Amino acid sequence: MGQLNRTQSARHYQKALSLFPGGVNSPVRAFKGVGGTPLFFARGKGSRVWDEDGNEFLDFCNSWGPLIHGHAHPYVEEKIIKTLKNGSSFGAPTRLENELGQMLKERLPHVEKMRFVSSGTEAVMSALRLARGYTQKAKILKFEGCYHGHVDSLLVKAGSGLVTLGTSSSAGVPDSIAQETLVLPLNDIELLEQTFKAYGNELAAAIIEPVPANNGLLLQDLSFLQCLRSLCWKHKVLLIFDEVISGFRVAFGGAVELYGIQPDIVTYGKIIGGGLPVGAYGGSCEIMACVSPDGPVYQAGTLSGNPVAMAAGIAQLELCMAPDFYREMEAKTRGFVERINAYSKVKGYPFELVSLASIFWLSFNGKKTIHRADEIDPNMSSFNRLHDYLLNHGIYLGPSGYEVGFVSSAHSVEELTHAAQLFCHGLDLLYAGA
């Protein structure tokens, strides 16, 4: 197969450049890292997507994770259409909010009350405000390699020194805001303990992706997460788990269920919206009592609890509650991953797929285990070449070597077997003569 025909995508992209910064409405959609014109998609069904030029792809992006049952699942689609016929938005309560909220409360013992919002970023922003309002403290601790949306106080990188106050990683974020955030590397218990000893009395919250999946798949030692939980209790700091990606993906109860570590506040998004824009944050009745109108922490949203999004989320999570759903998803993904890793090992390639549940990441870092962002080889040329090969052979991955891939329930074993064969052939071409 030669290079893709991107004629229509290129035409749409040229128009988009005159309308949107970089021609996209989210920077991760740009193809700056891998080169070429971003693909403009026309439709999706099951495990497949088609672009405006009619090219067909097996999709491992799945809208960056929300589509755990693939595109246009008939049950989810039916519930969306039925609800939409009764109106798309009211700006007033509907019973669907109650239905989804009750579904979550019954199955997530760490969430006694919650608030629905319209995105993961909004959920995190609201959770941080809640933590500050509840504790009456200002500083936040975050970790390098974890992404929590484009919240001002979290668009921060480490400054100089061992235990550091953050510095802005984005224009438009004042240093005065960045300096209310401390930034530490993942998986460093000694430094974590030093930081709590020095700043524990000033910290409102520590926020972490318990399954960091925005800068590679940086699986943490359980002892690190347990230490963080213990230090937060000791210093009266709220622990926030950002489960926008891992929630309902690694288990129905997310990393909380998987690891048995309970946060004080948790944020969700992606899967709970069934492909529509939804986020949520929640915690104990005591903490959530601080949120308006019950308490002094203000947060509102015109489209919060949107009925169409609620219906989509209910339908999608009902499917996730099928017996053995997560066991089967993990087994299917593991078969795909192990087939490629076994081939890579026999060939002696410095490559492996790192995986957890139905998430995987392409690691070109040899065979070393990666726990922290600064351990990742920043040279993405190998990923870019493999991405190009796979794209031209009908496999769609997100256009960044730092992003993870997702398997959906719509991916068949036969499709995954074929995809694994293409991965292996792509690795042969990548490392030929190396």
C-alpha positions, 0 to 999 in steps of 0.5 A: 500500500502506498501513501494515503490519499488525503486530498479531501482531508487536506482541503478541509485542513486548509479551510480549518487553518483560516478558522482555528489556531493550527487548524484544530480545536485541540492541539493533540489532533494536529499531526505536527509530531508525525507529519502530514495532514491531519485526517478529517473523519466522516464516520465511525462504526464499531472498531472502524473509522472512515475519513473524508477520502474514504480511507478505512482504519481500525481505530485504537484512539477511540476518541482518546478513550471514551468509546469503550464499546466502539463507534455508534454502538446501537444500544447507546445510539438508540438511547441518545436518539430517544432522549434527543427527541424529547429535547436536547437541553433544559438548564433544569434538573431531569431524572436522567441525572438521578439515574446516572448518579444513582448508578455511580453511587451504588457501585463507587463506595468512595463517592457519596455525592457528586456533581456533573460537569461538561469535561474532565478539565472542568471536573479537575478545576472544580475539584481543586477549588473544592479542596481549597475551600474545604481545607482553607489552604492554597497550595496544590501538589502535582506530579510530572507526567500527569496531565489534568486538563488545561487548568491554570494551576496545573499547567505547571512544570518543575522549577529548580531545586530538589523540592520545587515550586512550579513554574508556568508551562504555558503562556497566559499562566501567571507565575503567581498562580504557578507558584501555588503548585508544587511539582514532583517526579512520580515514584520517588517516595523519599522526595515525597516525604521531604515535600510533605514535611516541608509543605504539608501544612500549606497543601490543600490537595495532592492530585495524581493520575493513579494510572498516569496515561497522558505522557506514556503509560507510567505504571506506579509502584503500589507502595508509592500510591500507598505512601501518598495516601498515608501522607495525605491523611497524616498532614490533613491534605486531600488526595484527588485521584484524576480518573478521567482516563482510568475510571471505568476503563481499568475496572468499573471502579477505576484505579480505586477498585484496582488498587484498593486505595481510596481518594478524598475526591475523584474526577471522572470524564470520557467513558461516563459520557458515552462519547458526549461531553461529560465530566464529574467530581465527587467525594464524601457527603462532608466534603461535597457539602462545601459545594454551592448551593449547600456551601461556599464553593461556587461552581455552575454550568449551563449544560451540566447534567445534559440529558442527552449526555446522561442517557449516553452515559447510562447506556454505556455503563449498563454495557460495562456492567455485563458479567466478565466484561472487564476480564474479557477486555483485559484478556483480549488486550493482553493477547494482542500485546503479548503477541507483539511483545513476544515477536519483539523479544525474539527479534531483539528489538528495543520495543514493547507495548506496555499495557494495563487492562484495555490501555496500551502504550508504544514504548521505544525505551528498550526493556526498562520499566518506565515509572516517570516522565523523565525516564522516557526517551524524548526521541520520537522518530521511531514512533513517527515512522511506525505510526506512518507505516500503520496509518498507511496500512489501515491502523489509526493511532493518536498522532503522538508517541506520548499518547496511549492506545485503547482497545474497545469491546468492538475490536474482534480477536481477528482484527487484533490478530491482524493488527498485531501482524502489521505491528510486527511487520512495521517493526521489521521495517523500522529496525531493518539493518539496525 
